């Protein structure tokens, strides 16, 4: 499966599992370890583990064997390495602390995944 299709599979799987604030970061040209990083939040340790597990299962069903899965024992942050795509599923406070999207996109300032709403 090519990287673009694998990203779509991962995003759809995370979305189906009610993953929150799903973000895709294209890191081609920034690192040789992968082409894309997908970052998503889960609502609890159990949800984080479940989302990561479903991503690994769906990848296997589509003939992509995960190279490794890290962090399942704790559930704060689970990484699923699919080669061309690395998936990070985190609890919101862990994601806010590490700000992976900001790091890999080279952005300055806080990351906003939901536009601010003005109330009149």
Secondary structure, 3 states (H helix, E strand, C coil): CCHHHHHHHHHHHHHHCCCEEEEEEECECCECCCCEEEEEEECCHHHHHHHHHHHHHHHHHCCCCCCEEECCCCCCEEEEECCCEEEEEEEHHHHHHHCHHHHHHCCCCCCCCCCCCCCC
